[in-house]
Amino acid sequence: MKLIVKKRKVPLAIRKLRALAYRLPPNHPKLPLIMNDLKKREAGYKGECSIDFPLSFLEPKSYFIFHDLRLQDQSRFFQLDTLLISKKFALIIEVKNMAGSLYFDPHFNQLIRTIEGKETAFPDPIMQVSRQESQLTNWFLKNGFPSLPILSLIVISNPQTIIRTAPENHKLHYKVIHRDALPAKINQMEHSITEPSFSEKHLKKAVRE
């Protein structure tokens, strides 16, 4: 069965910004900056929520779902938008709610968004999930679990967003997908891994931890 272990909540930063914007007078000089920050954070949260519907189409297998999960890797903490765990694999899902055209630059490891003729560079989400894969692997090892395949996906929540990359970066579609492709991609992962790495006992312990 699918089980949402940790539900998604409106982030504290959004709640604080909403309260601050409500309390400030309309002519306050900082209000435009606060509203701009709030708009960006709310768009990100809306994007994260948008994957709930496609996830509901997963076959009723032993998936445990964690939203907005914070774990500790040695002295550092790392945050995951969504984590799925089964006996066969763990899947990190990083959601991006960005409109326009997205170019994944493999040479300079950056994401370039073009919208209304304006280009803006962002940190490379592929490097981000690669780092998270390493941190999650360390977390499982530190807590005494057997080796479990750690996979990751970058999900573009806006179906009208165009995804581009360099010709030699032809494997990008394995890592970056649109929201509606999520159930099929997870099912593909499920069938590509034949043997489980976790027993029922390991799985339940990992969920508790």
C-alpha positions as CSV (number, residue, x, y, z in Angstrom):
1,M,0.0,0.0,0.0
2,K,1.0,3.6,-0.4
3,L,1.5,5.3,2.9
4,I,2.2,9.0,3.5
5,V,4.4,8.9,6.6
6,K,5.1,12.6,6.7
7,K,2.6,15.0,5.2
8,R,3.5,18.3,3.6
9,K,2.8,21.5,5.6
10,V,3.0,25.1,4.6
11,P,6.6,26.0,5.3
12,L,7.3,28.2,8.3
13,A,9.1,30.8,6.1
14,I,5.9,31.3,4.0
15,R,3.8,31.6,7.2
16,K,6.1,34.2,8.6
17,L,6.2,36.2,5.4
18,R,2.4,36.2,5.1
19,A,2.1,37.4,8.7
20,L,4.7,40.1,8.1
21,A,3.1,41.3,4.8
22,Y,-0.3,41.5,6.6
23,R,1.1,43.6,9.4
24,L,3.1,46.1,7.4
25,P,1.5,49.3,6.0
26,P,0.9,49.3,2.2
27,N,3.6,52.1,1.7
28,H,6.3,50.3,3.7
29,P,9.6,50.5,1.7
30,K,10.4,46.8,2.4
31,L,7.0,45.5,1.3
32,P,7.8,44.9,-2.4
33,L,10.9,42.8,-1.4
34,I,8.8,40.8,1.1
35,M,6.0,40.2,-1.4
36,N,8.5,39.1,-4.1
37,D,10.2,36.6,-1.7
38,L,6.7,35.4,-0.7
39,K,5.6,34.9,-4.3
40,K,8.7,32.8,-5.1
41,R,8.3,30.6,-2.0
42,E,4.6,30.1,-2.6
43,A,5.3,29.1,-6.2
44,G,7.8,26.5,-5.0
45,Y,5.4,25.2,-2.5
46,K,2.6,25.0,-5.1
47,G,5.0,23.0,-7.3
48,E,5.7,20.5,-4.5
49,C,1.9,20.1,-3.9
50,S,1.3,19.5,-7.6
51,I,3.0,16.0,-7.5
52,D,0.4,14.7,-5.0
53,F,-2.1,13.9,-7.8
54,P,0.4,11.9,-10.0
55,L,1.6,10.1,-7.0
56,S,-1.9,8.9,-6.3
57,F,-1.8,6.8,-9.5
58,L,1.0,4.5,-8.2
59,E,0.1,0.9,-7.9
60,P,-0.8,-0.2,-4.4
61,K,2.6,-1.5,-3.4
62,S,4.7,-0.9,-0.3
63,Y,5.7,2.7,-1.0
64,F,6.3,4.9,2.0
65,I,6.1,8.7,1.2
66,F,7.8,11.5,3.1
67,H,7.2,15.1,2.2
68,D,9.5,18.0,3.3
69,L,11.9,15.6,5.1
70,R,14.9,16.9,7.0
71,L,17.7,14.4,7.9
72,Q,21.1,14.7,9.4
73,D,24.3,13.7,7.5
74,Q,27.1,13.8,10.1
75,S,27.1,17.4,11.3
76,R,25.1,18.7,8.4
77,F,21.3,18.6,7.7
78,F,19.8,18.1,4.3
79,Q,16.3,18.7,3.1
80,L,14.3,16.6,0.6
81,D,11.1,17.8,-1.1
82,T,9.8,14.3,-1.3
83,L,11.2,10.8,-0.6
84,L,9.7,7.5,-1.6
85,I,11.0,4.3,0.0
86,S,10.3,0.7,-1.0
87,K,12.1,-2.6,-0.5
88,K,13.8,-2.1,-3.8
89,F,14.9,1.6,-3.8
90,A,14.7,5.0,-2.3
91,L,13.7,7.8,-4.7
92,I,14.5,11.5,-4.1
93,I,12.1,13.8,-5.9
94,E,13.1,17.5,-6.3
95,V,10.3,19.6,-7.7
96,K,10.8,22.8,-9.8
97,N,7.9,25.1,-10.5
98,M,9.4,27.2,-13.3
99,A,7.7,28.6,-16.4
100,G,9.2,29.4,-19.8
101,S,12.1,27.5,-21.3
102,L,14.7,25.7,-19.1
103,Y,18.2,24.9,-20.5
104,F,20.3,22.4,-18.5
105,D,23.9,23.5,-19.2
106,P,26.1,20.5,-18.7
107,H,29.3,22.4,-19.3
108,F,29.0,25.1,-16.6
109,N,26.6,23.1,-14.4
110,Q,23.8,25.6,-14.3
111,L,20.1,25.9,-15.1
112,I,19.2,28.8,-17.4
113,R,15.6,29.9,-17.6
114,T,14.4,32.1,-20.5
115,I,11.0,33.8,-20.1
116,E,9.8,36.8,-22.1
117,G,13.2,37.1,-23.6
118,K,15.0,37.4,-20.3
119,E,17.6,34.8,-19.2
120,T,18.3,34.0,-15.5
121,A,20.8,31.5,-14.2
122,F,20.1,29.1,-11.3
123,P,22.1,26.5,-9.5
124,D,22.1,23.1,-11.2
125,P,19.4,20.9,-9.7
126,I,21.2,17.8,-11.1
127,M,24.2,18.6,-8.8
128,Q,21.8,19.2,-6.0
129,V,20.1,15.8,-6.2
130,S,23.5,14.1,-6.7
131,R,24.7,15.5,-3.4
132,Q,21.4,14.5,-1.8
133,E,21.9,10.9,-3.1
134,S,25.3,10.8,-1.4
135,Q,24.0,12.2,1.8
136,L,21.0,9.8,1.9
137,T,23.4,6.9,1.2
138,N,25.5,8.0,4.2
139,W,22.4,8.3,6.3
140,F,21.4,4.7,5.6
141,L,24.9,3.4,6.2
142,K,25.3,5.4,9.5
143,N,22.0,3.9,10.7
144,G,23.1,0.3,10.0
145,F,21.0,-0.5,6.9
146,P,21.9,-2.7,4.0
147,S,22.9,-1.0,0.7
148,L,19.8,0.3,-1.0
149,P,19.8,1.8,-4.5
150,I,19.3,5.6,-4.2
151,L,17.6,7.2,-7.2
152,S,16.5,10.7,-7.9
153,L,14.3,12.7,-10.2
154,I,13.9,16.4,-11.0
155,V,10.2,17.0,-11.7
156,I,9.1,20.1,-13.6
157,S,5.6,20.8,-12.3
158,N,4.5,23.2,-15.0
159,P,3.4,21.1,-18.0
160,Q,4.0,24.1,-20.4
161,T,7.6,24.5,-19.5
162,I,10.0,23.6,-22.3
163,I,13.1,21.5,-21.3
164,R,16.3,21.8,-23.4
165,T,19.9,20.8,-23.1
166,A,23.0,20.3,-25.2
167,P,23.0,17.5,-27.8
168,E,25.6,15.5,-26.0
169,N,23.6,15.5,-22.8
170,H,21.1,13.0,-24.3
171,K,20.6,11.1,-21.0
172,L,18.9,14.1,-19.4
173,H,15.4,12.6,-19.9
174,Y,16.4,9.8,-17.4
175,K,16.7,12.5,-14.6
176,V,14.4,15.4,-15.6
177,I,10.8,14.8,-16.3
178,H,7.4,16.6,-16.4
179,R,5.0,16.0,-13.6
180,D,2.6,13.9,-15.5
181,A,5.3,11.3,-16.3
182,L,6.1,10.6,-12.7
183,P,3.9,7.5,-12.1
184,A,5.2,5.8,-15.3
185,K,8.8,6.6,-14.4
186,I,8.4,5.2,-10.9
187,N,6.8,2.0,-12.3
188,Q,9.7,1.7,-14.7
189,M,12.2,1.9,-11.8
190,E,10.2,-0.7,-9.9
191,H,10.4,-3.2,-12.8
192,S,14.0,-2.5,-13.6
193,I,15.2,-3.6,-10.2
194,T,14.4,-7.3,-9.8
195,E,15.5,-8.1,-6.3
196,P,14.6,-6.2,-3.1
197,S,17.5,-4.9,-1.0
198,F,15.4,-4.4,2.2
199,S,13.4,-7.0,4.1
200,E,10.1,-6.1,5.6
201,K,11.9,-5.6,8.9
202,H,14.5,-3.2,7.3
203,L,11.8,-1.2,5.6
204,K,9.7,-0.7,8.8
205,K,12.8,0.2,10.7
206,A,13.9,2.8,8.1
207,V,10.4,4.3,8.2
208,R,10.6,4.6,12.0
209,E,14.1,6.2,11.9
